[in-house]
Amino acid sequence: MPTCDKRVDAYIEKAPEFARPILSELRARVHAACPEVVETIKWSMPAFDYRGPLAGMAAFKKHCAFGFWKHELVVGDDPKAKEAMGSYGCLTSLDQLPTKAQFAKQLKLAMKLNEDGVKVPKPKKQADATTGAHPQFAAALARNKRAKAGLEGLAPSQQREYLKWIAEAKQDATRERRIEQALEWLAEGKPRHWKYMKR
């Protein structure tokens, strides 16, 4: 008999209607593959522990997510994981789940990692802020000496904030707007979050 946490029951009951069968199925699959799993709530979402953090799931307005704590070691560099928080991307229906056999295999791997005491790999350090600028931003800076000087005059962490902000734009139009705004602020010597700084 699985050990269930009433808080997880309540979470599933309050989830949007489309999400309830997905969350219930994920929960059942975790218990089937790992009878010793311990349910809990972490960061206000259902989580599963087995000799340490194992996995978690969540419901949002339009999708669900399920993620392994040691995601990269379990599922590798799966592009679905970039669609949403978690290991399987945005889940909106049961047919988007992996097969029961695939899921069980991945969960068993996650369990083995915990049994062996394998730690979550630390993220790789970001490249130096002066390198790695998006090509469009680098070209714009080359044409605007004042903005380039403004960027170079900032602390490395502030430089990275600009580079990351521009690099993370998903659409060209968004990136172009951000570059235009960045050039204006940099020409004035302003860090990216200058509006929130104490005066």
Long-range contacts (C-beta under 8 A, 24 or more apart in sequence): 2-31, 2-35, 2-37, 3-37, 3-38, 3-39, 4-39, 5-39, 5-40, 5-41, 5-46, 7-40, 7-41, 7-46, 8-39, 8-41, 8-46, 11-41, 11-45, 11-46, 11-59, 12-46, 12-59, 15-59, 15-64, 16-59, 16-61, 16-62, 18-92, 18-93, 19-59, 19-60, 19-63, 19-64, 21-94, 22-59, 22-64, 22-91, 22-92, 22-93, 22-94, 22-97, 23-57, 23-59, 23-64, 25-94, 25-97, 26-57, 26-64, 26-66, 26-97, 27-57, 29-97, 29-100, 29-103, 29-104, 29-107, 30-54, 30-55, 30-107, 32-100, 32-104, 33-103, 33-104, 33-107, 33-108, 33-111, 34-107, 34-108, 34-111, 50-110, 50-111, 50-114, 51-111, 51-114, 51-115, 52-114, 53-114, 54-107, 54-110, 54-111, 54-114, 55-107, 55-110, 56-86, 57-86, 58-85, 58-86, 62-90, 62-92, 63-90, 63-91, 63-92, 64-90, 64-91, 64-92, 65-89, 65-90, 65-91, 66-91, 68-106, 68-107, 68-110, 69-110, 69-120, 70-110, 70-113, 70-114, 70-118, 70-120, 72-121, 73-109, 73-113, 73-118, 73-120, 73-121, 74-106, 74-109, 74-110, 74-113, 75-106, 126-160, 128-156, 129-156, 129-157, 129-159, 129-160, 129-163, 130-159, 132-163, 132-167, 133-163, 133-166, 134-163, 134-166, 134-167, 134-175, 136-166, 136-175, 136-176, 136-179, 137-163, 137-166, 137-179, 137-182, 140-179, 140-183, 141-183, 144-183, 144-186, 144-187, 146-186, 146-187, 147-182, 147-183, 147-184, 147-186, 147-187, 148-186, 150-185, 150-186, 150-187, 150-188, 150-189, 150-190, 151-186, 153-189, 154-191, 155-191, 158-191, 158-192, 161-191, 161-192, 161-193, 162-186, 162-192, 165-192
